[in-house]
Amino acid sequence: MAWQPNAVTATSGLVTSRKVGIAGNAERTVFSVMRREMARPMMAGLGDTHAHGSLFAVEWSDKLYLPTGWWADNYIDTASTNWNVLEVVYDGVTQQGFVNGVRRGVASAKLNTVERGVKIGFRDAIGGGEAKAAEGDFAELLIYDRALSTGERRQVETYLGAKWFGAQSLAPQNPYVWLDPQLTGLTGFSYARETGRFLLSRSENGRDSLWRLDSGMDGVTNATQMVAGRFLRDAQWTGLRTFAYTSREVGHAGLVLADLDGKEHERLFQTGELGWFRVTPDQKQVLFWGNVSNEPAAGIWRYELASGQLQAVSPGSDYSSPYAQNLKPFNGSIKLPSGRSVTCTIYPPAHLDRHRKYPLVLGNTLLAVAINGDHGRLWVPDIATCGAFVVIINRWSWWGGIEQWEENVTGVYQHLIRDPCIDSRQVYLFGASAETQYMSQLLEKSPGRWKGAVFLNPSGLPDFSQSPMWQSRPKILLSAGGEEHQDYLFKKFQADAASHGAVVDYVIHPGENHHLVGNAAQLERTKAIMHFIFEE
């Protein structure tokens, strides 16, 4: 470091004698050990103190800032005046920000600053944005001209921790230290005493993965990825070569059994809600809390791994349903008359008998919102278990493709009614929020085709005044939160629809808004839809 020549008169902070700013796509790894005084800032500018995206800052506003495209969009709230090791690894494209060895942010913005010295102190906007005398303490700045690997970065963290904070690292031969997996983004682990294997859970850039970690007699460690996807959680060993985990993947939520290669042996339950699960110490049973099949209230359940038997330990209802079972939806692709293909998630009826006919419940929605979210978190698997086909035409974003709602539903309907198991006289549509406008248009054009329609928190309702007079009208169920204050609108629609031959019923859920979040409201909606479809 070197003082600027006019440091005394200009009250400048420190500046590096070497030009180490980040220009273009040059890789860098930067460590800064610093702290601030109460309610006062402290910063290190990487090359140009005027470039907001080049600051390490311990701000007076109780925030820790790490470099990114704009100084205000990568911060961590903290009121601490303790020492911190702030760190960024920049590979020319992506920044990873760490605070005291824990990754706290990822950004794709480039660190493209002026090639000049790094200034240390605090920035005074009134004085032109230059670094001024420090309002805290600064210990060390390390700048590497490449992106360090995970192992290298941790070596530097160990060095800084021992040098400035007196941290002691345990020797490798210490029995309480096993090994470093050299993986970032770890969220959890499970250990098998019999085999010495670890199960590691990892989350990187919105994608989850499960890894097996093996250590040989020579101390060499091998990490093998077994499963990848989204929303993979709570991996636990169920035997020497098997493990279980929860998957909240859209359309595939459940408790999964797999082997060491990650191959899925069985998906135990399609649940409306899965809170937690535990494998017993003898690895013979799995206990979990959640919904099973058409049990709308969550309870505690026991699954025997050897026999596959499911028992209610503490059911949510007084008497558990004999139909509570492993309900397995499946995905399929259907080609529309226009030539486009759509992907559908199909929930078949429980105990499907190919010699019977079943109602069809059909909608075109975003699974992440309408099924695993609030609009259908419970009722979709419940309706299937009670004896109906439920088919969801998938959209992968809420607004993306919503204008094709009518085309998708009509095309899939024409394909599905060829199945002799589907009763073409009992076809129900459902839609949520903005989808109901497109569903209303379809009902107005061909009311006689549909037995009924379920409107969830609707933003549009059908007008049957111009519909074909010779066609029957579908019965309609409306469901919405009480805080949306739709009571008057629903009553008026009920009266108007009756004058044109349509029967309308509605249920208002007190205390709920556009999204139902309470268990009581979810259960009430589930019961209302069950009654609407299965009870005349």
N, C-alpha and C positions, 0 to 999 in steps of 0.2 A: 504494500500500500504506500501511497505518497500523498502528503498534503498538497492541495492546490497552492500555487504561489501566493494568491491573495486570500488565503483561508481566514486570516484574522480579521481583515477588513470586510470581507464579503460573507463572513460566517458560513463558509461552505463546509459541507461534510467531507468525508473521505472519498477519494477516487482512485481506482486502480491505475498503476502506471502503464499497464499493458492494455491495448485495445482488445477487449474480449466480448464486445457486443455480438449479437447474433444477426448475421446478415444472410439473407436468402434462405436456403434450406440447410444451413450448417447445423450439424447435430451438436447438442450440448447436454450436459448433466450438471446441475447447479445445486449446491448445498449452502444454506445460509443459517448460521446460528445466531439468534438475536432475541431480544425481549424489549418491551416498551414500558414506559412509566405510565402510571394511572392517568387515563384520559388524555394521553399524548401519543402521537404516531411515531412509527419507526419504519423505514423502508430501505430497499436496495433496488436501484434502477439498473436493469440489464442493458447498458449501452446508451439509452436515451431516456432521460427522466420525463420527457414530454410525451413519450409513447405509453399510453395507458396499459397496453397489453404486455409491458415489460417489467412490471413491478412485483417484487416481493414486498409485502407491507404488513405490519402489525399496527392496525389503525386505532385512532382514538375512538372510533365508532364501535369498538368491541368486535371487530371482525378481522380475521386473518385472510389476506388476499394472496392468491397464487397466480402466476402468469396465465393469460389466456388471450382471446381476441379483444376483449374489452375489460378493463380492470374490475368492473363491478359485477361480472357474471361468473366469478369463480372464487367465492369467499366462504369461510366457515365462521359462524357466530361463536364468539367466546369472550368472556370477560376477564380471561386470565392475563396476568402480567408476568407469568412464568416464562422461563426460557423455552424456546421452540426451535426445532430443526425444520426449516422449510426447504422443500426439495422439489425440483422439477426434472423429469427425464424427457428430453425432446429429441425425437428421431428424424426430424426434418418434416414430419407430417403431423404427428400426434403428440400432445403433451400429456404427461401423467404427473399430477401434483400430489405430494405426500406431506403430511405433518407428523413429525416424530415417528417416522417409519410406517405410518398407516396411510394408504392411498385414500385421498379425499376428493379427487376430481379427475376427469378426463376431458380434454378438449382437442378439437381438430384444427383450431386456428393456428396459423404459423407465427412463430416468434421472429418477425422480420424487423429488427431494430437497426439503428445506425451503428457502424463499427467504431465504437469509442469506448472509453473506460466505463466501468461500473461505478456509480456514485452511491454512497451510503450516508444516510442521515434521515431527514424527512423532507417532503416536498412542500414548498410554499407557493401556492398558486398566485398569490398577490405579487410575489417577487419574481414571477416569470417561470415558475415551475422547477427551479433548480434545487438540488439537494442543499439543505442547510444543516446546521449543527444538530447532532443526534438528540432525540428526545427519549432515549433509552440506552440500552447496552448492546454492543455488537461484539461477537467473539471471533467468528471465523467465516470466511467465504472461500468455497472451493468450486472451481469451474473446470470441467473436463470437456475437451473438444470432441466428444463422441457420446453416444447414448450407452450408458453402462448397463450391463446385464443385471438381472435380479440379484445374483450372487455377489457381484461386484458392488452393487448399491448397498447391500446389507453389510458388507465389509466396512464401507465408509461409515455407515450408521453406527456400527459397533465401535469404530475408532472414535467418532465424535462423542458418542455416549460415554465412553471410558475417559476421554480427555477432559470434557467439560462438565459432566454430570456424575462422574464417579461410578458409572454403571459397570458392573462386573459380568462378563459373559462366562457361562459355565463351560468347562472343558468338555470336548466331545466324548470323553470316556465317562463322564458323569452319568449315573444310571437314570437320572431323571430327564436326560436329553437324548432324543432318539436321532433325528436327522432333519435337515432342511429340504423340503420337497422342491424348492426352486420354482414355485408356482405363485403367481400373484392372484389376487381376488378370492382368496380362500374364505369360505363362510362357515365351515364346520367340518368335523371329522368324527369317525367312529373307529375303534381299535378292536382287533380280534386277538385275544391273548393266546389262543391256541396256535395261530399261524403267524403272528407278528405282523399281519397286514393292517393297513389303514384304508378306510374309505374317506375320501376327501370330497367335499362339496365346493364348487367354484362358480363364481359369477363374473362374467366379463362382457361388457358392452351389451347388456340386456339378454345375454344368452347364458344358460346354466349348463354345467357339466358335472359328471361324477367320475372320479378317478380312483384307481387302485394303486396303492403304493407298496411295493415289495422291496425288501432289503436282503441282499445275499450275505453269505458268510464273510465275503471279502469287503463288506461295507458299501458295496456299490448299490445305489438306489435306482429303481426303475419305476417311473410313473406311467400308467397306462390309462388312457381315457376309455371309459366303458359306455357311458350314455351321455348324449348331448340333447339339449332342447331348451324350452322355456319353463320356468316355474317348477324346477326339480328341487325337492327339499328333503331333509331329514333322513338321509341314507343310514341304514342300520343293518348290521349283520344278522342273518337268520340261520346261519350254518357255516360250515367250513368253506363252502363254495357258492353260497347264495346270499342275497341281501334284499332288502325291501326299501322302497322310497315312495314318496308321494309325488304325483305329477298333477299339476294344475294346468297342463297344456290345454288350450282351447279345444273343446270337443272330446277330450280324452282324460278328464279328471278322474283320479282314482288312486288306489294303493297298489303298487306294482311289485311283483316278485321277479327277480332276475338272477342270472348266473354270473360267473366271473368275466364272461365275455360281453356282458351287458345285454344278453339276449333275454327278452321278456318271456317268462314262463306263463304268467297269469296276471291279469289285472283284477284284483280281488273285488273291488267295489266301484261302481259308478255312483258317486255321492253328490248330494246337493251341497254339502258343506263338510269339510274335513278339518277338524281343529288340530289334533295331535295324534300320534300313535307311538307305541312302545313295544319292543320285543321283550318277552320275559327272559330272565337270566338263563333258563334252561333251553331257550330258543325253540320252544314248542308252540308258543301261542303269540298272537299279536293282539294287543288291546288298542282300541282307538275310540275317539269321540267324533261323532258326526252323524250325518243322515245316510240311511241305507234305503235304496229303492224307493218305495212309496211311503216310507215312514217320514212324515213331514216334520216331526219334531226330533231334534238331535238327541242322541243318547250315547251310552258307553256300550261298546260291543266287543266280543271276544271271537277271534278266528283261530281255529285249530289248524296249524300248518300241515300236519300229517294227513288228517282226514278231510280238510277243507270245510269243516262244519262251522257255521256261523251261529252264535248265540247272543241274545241280548243280556248284558249284565245289569244295566240300568236303562231301560228304554225310555224314550221321551213320552210315549203313550202308555196307557195302562196295560194294553195287550198288544204285543208286537204282531205284525201282520205275517201270516204264513207265506205270503208272496214276497217278503223281503228277501232279495236274492242278488246275485251278481248280474246287474242289468248292463249289457254290453252293446252300446251303439257302434255303428260302423260308418265309414265314409265311402262315398261313391260319386262317380262323375256321370252326369246326364247331359246328353246333347239336345239342345233346343231346336225347334223348327228353323230358326234363323241360322243355324250352323254353329253358334256359340255353345260352349260347354260350361256347365256350372258344377261346383262341388257341393254335395249335400251331406249332412250328418243325419243319419237315420236311427231313431230309437224304435226298435220293434216292440210289439206287445210282449209282456212277460208270459211265459208258457205258451208261446206261439203255436197254434194249431192250424196247419195249412188247409184244413177242411172247414174252417170258419171264416167269416168276414168280420173286419174290424173297422172302426172309424179312422179317418185320416185327419190329422191336425197339421197344417202347413203354413210356413212363414218364410220370409226372406230377410235375414237379420244378421247383425254382427255378433258372433258367438261370445266374444269377450265381454260385451255389454249385456246382451239380451239373455244369455243363458248362465254364464258364470257371474254375471253382475246382478243388478237388482231386478230387471224386468222378468226373469224367469228362473231365478236361482233354485227354486224348489219344484215348481209345478211341471216342468218338462219331463224329467224322469218319472215323476209320480203319475202323470197321465199315461205314459207308456206302460208302466207297471200295472195300472188298472185296466188296460186292455185297449190301447189305441196305438196306431202308428203315428209317431211325431217326426216330421221331416223338416229340417232347417236348411234352407238354401243359404250358403255362407257368403257374407260380404266381409272383406278384410279391412275395411275402414268404415266408419259410420256413414259418411257422405258419399264415399266412392261407390258408384253403381246404384245408388238408392233410386235414381230415376228409372232404372230397369226393373223395379220391383214387380210391376204388373206382368211384364213379359216373362220374367223368370218364373213367377208363381204359376202362370197359365201354362207355360211349356212343361214344367215339372209335373203339374197336375195331369196333363194329358198323357204323360208317360206312365205315371204311377197307377192310374185307374185301370190299366191293362192287367194289373196284378189281381188274380181272382180273390186274394185275401182282403183286398181293400173294398169297403162298401162305398160305392160311388154316390149313394144316397145320403151318406153321413160324412161330408167333407167340411171341415171347419178351417177358417183362416185365422191367423193372429198377426198382430202388428203392434209396434211400440212407438210412441212419440211421433216423430216426423214420418215414419213409415205409414201411419194410419191415413195420411192424405192419399197415398197411392192405393192403399187397400180400399178406401172409400170409393175411388173412381172405378175400381174393378167390380165392386159390389153393385154400383149403380148400373153398369153396363150389362151385367149378367147375374141378377139377383137369384134366379131360380137354380143356378148351378150349385149354390152353397147352402149347407144346412145351417151354418151359424158362423159368427165372427167374434173374436175376442179383441177388444181395444184396450191397450195398456197405456195409461197416461196419455190419452189421445190429443193430437193437435188438429185433427180433422175428422169429421163425421159425415156419413153418406146422406145424400138427398135423394129419396126414392120417388119424388114427385114426377120426374121425367123418365123413370124406368119403365120397361115394357109392362103393360097392364096385365098380360096373360101369364106372367111369371110370378111364382111365389116369392116371398121375401124371406131372407135369412133371419133367424133370431140373433139378437146382439147382446153381448155382455160388455159393460164398461167398468173399468177398474182404475182408480186414480187416488192420489194422496189428498187428504183433506185440506192441506195448506195451499193447494192449487185453486181452491174455491170454485170448483166446477159444478156444484150442486144445482144451481139454477139452470145452467146450460144443459146438464143431463136431463133434468125434468122437462125442459122445453123440447129437447130432442125426442124424449120418450113419447110426448104427446104428439109431436109432428109425425114421427115414424108410425105411430099407431093409426093415424088417419090415412096412411098409405099402405097399411097391411103388415107392418113390421112390429114384432114384439121386442121390447128393449128392457133389460134389467141392468142395474148398476150397483156397485159397491164402493163406498167412500171409506178410506182408511185414515182414521183420525191421527193427527200429529205427523203425518208423512207428507213429503213434498213430491217433486217430480220423480225422484228416485226413492223407492221403498227400501228402507234399511233395517227396520225393526223386525224381529222374529214373529211377533204377533200379526203384523200386517202381511208378512209373507205367508204365514199359515192361513190367514183369512182369504187371501187371494187364491191360494192353492185349493182350498175347499170350495170356493165359488166356481172355479173353472171345472173342478171335478163334477160338481152338481150340474153345471151348465151342459157338459158333454154327455154324461152317463145317466142322468136322471131327467126324465121327461116330466 
